[in-house]
């Protein structure tokens, strides 16, 4: 009789139930593992032999056949080691009864200890939705998995602990933690708006960007404060919700970037890749597709400093994720979809030397050099960036100013959080219908028409703006989204001409 043991696989953030089927035949001693596994799974043969032997049990002296079903689903990693070992020991009669509706996850060491694996949190949540009511995982993954409710999660340190639990009911460690206790609302930031001199216009633009999750491109001379503004930007973002924290933690669990002792991602991620990053590093992928920088920045910020220094081919891969808030990585055998809902924050000089338009230093670049430099940012990519911002060099008096009355990030963050709450409440009905929308930047053309209603005077002003700025259809929609965010910050139900006027100057078409 074939023994069937439950495990699970992840493809992207999707979880699939895996049945580890084990049978033993009268033949020469051998282990055959089938079911479209990768190299790590093929190498499990030796790990299984020695782990079982060193745990004090006898390994079968005949042929062992292990099938990972379904056979057409690609399996990766050593997460199935524990399930395969349990299947062999059950078939040999060491484990008295075949475990039912219990999933097993974990990599086996040669001495029988169970080592941690990546992706445990999304797997546990996925198994709960698939009807599994109990999971045995590596003890080091226990804190990570403890945020899942309505499913029994047990942690084991070695193979004998699991066998004794299944045979004699000897208890294994279990932890349940409340997500609310780990959400960090009192974060100390390295940069604060109150420490940035001047730049009131830029600060207001970043406040609007944070309130509506809008993309921003800052252009200005070297030393004008672009990078400092970018570093201070996270300090005005609202705290994560419980749902966002779990979603981000799932991504980092799959990527293997979690701290085992503090496994919940409780702060919005800020990713700042170097301009030497490859397209695969930014977008994700590889032979075994993994999340890229845009997915690791989900619900947070992707900061691209010196944006034109990135290869154009790398920047162009951002076009679809910025528009759709997700990325699809297609390979010959599979297609993986990762979330990528981030705020794109870019910084650039106006020209190669950096002083085009500067009041104090003359630009030395030729027109050809300027056009080639700016040409690295294509029109379609620029059109997807909501706020185009000129950051001017500070005047001497502003630099020498010692007055410390500038508004702090904490004060700005309160307004941003209030605007986000308005949006959460407004789009609650849409989320109940299945629309994954939390902020104004996520509005679809259909929802723009519903939630960005225009009065006759606003329509007239917008009509004149369309002619003056020659806006594309996408640019038109983004102007309305920014206007909606400015209205939310002002606590207004309707978009007014003052909101539209402000949105038009933040679109700035001089970059």
ABEGO torsion letter per residue (X at the ends): XBBBBBBBBBBEABBBBBBBBBBBBBBBBBBBBBGGBBAAAAAAAAAAAAAAAAAGBBBBABBBBBBBOBAABBBBEAAAAAAAAAAAAAAAGABABBBBGBBBBEBBBAAGBBBBBBGAAAAAAAAAAAGBABBBBBAAAAAAAAABBGBBBBBBABAAAAAAAAAAGBBBBBBBBBAAAABBABBBBABBAAABBEGAAAAAAAAAAAAAGBBBBBBEBBGAGAAAAAAAAAAABBBBBAAAAAAAAAAAAAAGABBAABABBABBBBBBBBAABBAAAAAEEEABBBBBAAAAABGBBBBBBGAAABBAAAAAAAAAAAAAGBBBBBBAABBBBBBBBBBBBBBBBABAAGABGBAABBBABBAAAAAAAAAABBAAAAAABABBBBBBBBBAAAAABABAABBBAAAAAAAAAAAAAAAAAAAAAAAAAGBBBABAAABBAAAAAAABBBBAAAAAAAAAAAAAAGBBAAAAAAAAAAAAAAAAAAGBABBBAAAAAAAAAAAEAAX
